[in-house]
């Protein structure tokens, strides 16, 4: 068997492109790093996109550092490794299934999904194996349910705070379902770096993300305008509720419990044929 060729040393760019979403939790975490209020090993340049686009780009290997759904991470573990800081895990943070009418069993029904590689769709398939999905951008899901285009919709991000204004009801909180079934927090999103970056740089980037979040906690007013600028039409109250829910101690460091949760999500995804097996490390280690 021929040995795999040794990869060429990575040439470091003068600026590192960092992809993250416009959601308040991401802009809150990364503002200080983006604005130069904390110093990383390399200057970073923001690349703002919705999570499904970032998921698709990660499959292409487009960015050296990016936010991604944990479900999508399982598809690109050969190329990327997750940082311990900056991610979204927790309790009471899961995606929800909302409906317009009296819908009970979703098997065989059409449900709007925010994307094939989202953790939300993976949970939906684990809970309702025979569901049919129609994929659309996450902010189009609630209007589709409201208009009767689909029987139900998977909502993520700030939609959990606004679905009642669309006249919708919650059929199932998939985060609560996961927590009751596993006793673990729900992994939603991770910050990845390319595995071909030098190990000391990977760990230094992890430290820079943690410092950026620590700065945001210590100086909440510093990021307020930046967060508001990208928060679409969200009220200040909803914007803050989003941050309070999705930014938590797991965002500073995933911890042992968070690691167990990610391993369990990966195990279940492999068991239903939704993700490939892997023996690679899930998280970056100290250099």
N, C-alpha and C positions, 0 to 999 in steps of 0.2 A: 504494500500500500504506500503510495507516494505521500510524503509529508506535505502538509499545507505550507505554501510559501510564507516567509516572514513578511508582515506588512511593512510598507515603506514608512519611515518616520513622518508623522503628520506635520505639515507646515502650518504654523499658527497664523491666523489672520490678524490684521491690526485691530479689527473690531469684530466682536462675536455677535452674530445675529441671534436674538432671543425671542422666540415666539410665545405669545400668551394671549388670552382672550380679553375682550373688553369688559368682562364681568367685574363687578366691584372687588371680589376677593382677589383676583389676579392683579388688578391695577393697584390695589392697596399694598399687596406684598412686594411688587416689583418697582414701585415708584422711586424709592430711594436709590436703588441700583441703577435704574434708567437715568435718573436725574443727577447722578454723580455724588449723591449725599453720603454714600458708602463706596469704598473702593474695592473692586474685584480684581482678579488677576489680569483681566483684559477689559477694556471698555466694551459695553454692550450697546446694541442698537435694537430698539423695540420693533417687533413685527407683530402687529395686532390683527388677529383673525378670529373667527368663530372656531370652536373646538373641533367641529367635524372637519373643517378645512385643515386645521393643524394635525388631526389624525391622519388625513389623506397625505399630507406632506411628509409626515414621519415615515409612512410606508415607502415613500420615494427617497427618504434620506435627505430631504431638502435643507433642513436647518441643523446646525450643530448643537442647539440647545432649545428645548421646546416643551410647552405644556401639552399634555395628551391625556385622553381617557385611559384608565387602567385596562379596560378591555382592549383598546388599540395597542397598548404597550405589549400585550402578550403576542402580538403579531410582529413586533419589531425588536424583540429582545436580543436577536443576534447582532443588531446594529447599535442599539442604545441601552443605557443603564439608567435607572432612576436615582435621582438625588434623594437624600433623606429629608431634605427641607423643601418647603414651598408647595407641597401637594395638598390635596383635599381628601381627607378621610374623616369619619366621625359618626356620631349617633344623631338621629333626627335630621339627617342631611340628604336622605335618599330621594330618587326620582319618584314621582307619583303618577298613577293612572287616573285620568279624569274623564268623565262622561257628561253627556247632556241630559240623558234620560235614565230610565231604570234598566241598566245593563248589569248582569251578574257574572255570567261565564263568558270569558273572552275567547275561549278556544273556538276557532273557525271564524272569528270576527276580524275585521280590519282595524288595526290600531295605527295611528300616526306615530312614527318614531323619529327622533332627532338625528339618527344616523346608525349605520350598520356596525360601526366600531365603537359605539358608546357603551359605557357600563350599563346605562338605562336599558338598552335593548337586550343586552345579555341577561339582566335580571328578569325582564319580561319573558324571555324564552325559557328561563329556568322555572318561572312560576306558571306559565301557560304554554306548554310545549307545542300546541297546535295552532297558535295564534298566527294570523297573517299581518304583515306590516306594510305600511306605505311610508316611505322615507321622505322627509322634508326638513327644511331648516328649523331649528328649535323654536324660533319666534313665530313660525307659521302654524305650529301644532294646535294651539288653542283656538284660533279662528277656524281651522278645519273642523274641529269637534263642534264648535258653536254653530257652524253652518251645516252640519249634518253630513259632511263629506266622508266621515269615518265614524265608527261606533265609539271609539275612545282615543285618547291621546296620551303619550308619555311626555310629561313635562319635567324640565330640569331648570337649574339656575334660579333666577328670580321669579320664574313663573309660579312657583309654589306660594308666593306671596300675593299673586294677582289673579289667580284662576277664578275666584269667586266673582270678580267683576265681569267675567264672561258668562255668568249664569251656569257655571259648571260645578259638578260635585266630585269629590274624591272617592273613587271606587276602591283604591288600594294604595297604600304607602309601601312601595317596594323596599325602602330602607328599613322600615319597621319589620317587614316580613323577613328580610335578611338577618336583622339583629335577633329576632325571636328564634330563627332557625339555627343560627351559628353562635350566638352570644358574643359576636365580634363587631367592631365598627365597620362601616361600609367604605371600601376604597372607591373613590370617584375619579380623581385626576392626579397625575404625577408630573414632575418636572424631570425631563430626560436630558442626558448629554450623550454625545456619540462615544461609543466604546473605544474608538481609535484615537481619541484625545489622550494625551499623557495622563497617567494616573494622578500625579500631583496636581495637574490642572483640574481634573474632575473633582477632586476633594476641595480644592480652593474655590471652585464655583459653588459647591455645596455651602461652604462657609460664607460666601458672598450673599447667597440667597437668604441664609439665616440672618445675617447682619441686616439685610434690607428689611426683613420682617420685624426684627427687633427695633430698628429705627422707626418703622411705621407705628409700632405699639407705643414707643416713647414719645413720638411727635405726631399724633393723629391729625393735627391740623395741616401738616406739611403736604400730605397726599390728597387732601379733601378736594381741591379744585381739579386735580388730575383724575381722580375717581369720578367726580361729577361730570367732567367733560366727556367721558366715554360711557356713561351709564344710561344713555338714551333718554327716555322720558321718565325714568324712575324718580320717585320722590326721595328726599333726603332720608325719610324714615325707612323706606324700603331698601334704599342703598345701604344704610347702616345695619339693618336687620340681615341683609345678605352677608355682609362682612362678618357680623357677629356669629352667624351660623356656620359659614364655611371656612373661616380662619380660626383655628383653635390649636391646642398644644400639639396635635399631630402635624400641623403645618410647620412648627419649629423643628420637630424631629419625629419621624414615623414611629420610632420606638418598637419594642419587641412585640407588643400587641398589634400594632399596625402591620408589622411584617407578617405575623400569623394570618391576619385578615387578607392580605394580598396573596399569600400562598394558597389560602382556602379558595379565594375567588378564582385563581388560576387553576386549581385542581378541579373545580366544578366546571369551568369552561372547557377544560380538556376532556372531562368525562362525557360531555354532551357533544363533543366534536366541534366546539366553537373556537378552539384555540389549539395551537401545536404544543407538544410537550417541550420542555427545556430544562437543562441542568445548569444553566448559567446563573450567576449571582443576580438577585433581584435589585440590590441597592449598591451604590458606590461605597467602597470601603476606604478607610484612611490610607493615604499614600505611604 
